[in-house]
Amino acid sequence: MLDLATAAPAIGAAFVASTVEVVEAFTIVLAVATVRGWRPALSGAAAALGVLAVVVAALGPLLSMVPLQALQVVIGVLLLLFGLGWLRKAVLRAAGLMALHDEDAIYQRESSRIGEDVRSAGAANGVAALASFQAVLLEGLEVVFIVLAVGAGHGLMIPASIGALAAFVAVMALGLLVRKPLANVPENTLKFGVGVMLSAFGVFWTSEGLGAPWPGDDWALLGLVGAFLVVALALVALVRPRASTVTP
Amino acid sequence: MNVVREVLEELWSMFVGDRRLTLLTLLVVAASAAVAFFAKATLLAAILVLVGAIAVLADAVFAAARKARG
């Protein structure tokens, strides 16, 4: 029986991380739908979801054959690489050293790119469906990895899947309601939080896989999240360019 | 083929986007594994993973900040 201390971080991490990815995919699907209509946009997205379902169906049984400790080390290391990389970018964005992700700009760029491709190739709906397929497949792969990474090492596949599914439903409902890019989603703040959580999960599972469990078991995750949060915020303050002082 | 290439590039960038960060992270895990298996100091190994990961993050952020400032 899962307790809240174990399930809540998995649901939260999967939800927030998946929200970021689904927003990115939705932006491009919406751009395709605006230029060429919903039919190619949704057919491309549906085909990508089908491919992702095959990937998950293939990976699931394979994962169950790997010994748990080895799985924890592999997933822990992958989480560390993914989480630290994400956190690095989020810190640099928060410090103003890297451009923020702009959904409006991506929407405009994708809309015009599809328009240009259509004129040159003359295969309007095919190009549009392919753009939609590609966006959903690429962002969906990240969601699949996040769910596997958060869930597979500790028997948390169901809470992690619930988190990802909730993100998908929430973004789709909101997106279809407003029918424009979800530019107001505080994406960098979400990425900052996700980077913190994935890094904490990575440290936790790598240690467990090495046979070095943390005192307090699952409750240690909260401490690890706090440690990464404090360090990341301190790094933002340390690397943020200071306003130049002007002497009269 | 373009889609396959982009998928592979996406997977590569997910884990090896910053080669220095990747290499240092693997070194931290290898050092922690050595401490856990040879010295049997499991708590020390766990702390080493945490401290090492934080050091790798700080190194990656400072390196990128230096690069951004030229």
Interface residues (C-beta under 8 A of the other chain):
Chain A: V73 G76 V77 L78 L80 L81 F82 L84 G85 L87 R88 V91 L92 A95 L97 M98 L130 F133 Q134 L137 L138 L141 E142 F145 S199 G202 V203 T206 S207 L210 G211 A212 P213 W214 P215 L224 A227 F228 V231 A232 L235 L238 V239 P241
Chain B: V3 E6 V7 E10 L11 M14 F15 V16 G17 D18 L21 T22 T25 L26 V29 S32 A33 A36 F37 T42 L43 L44 A45 A46 V49 L50 A53 I54 V56 L57 A58 A60 V61 F62 A64 A65 A68 R69
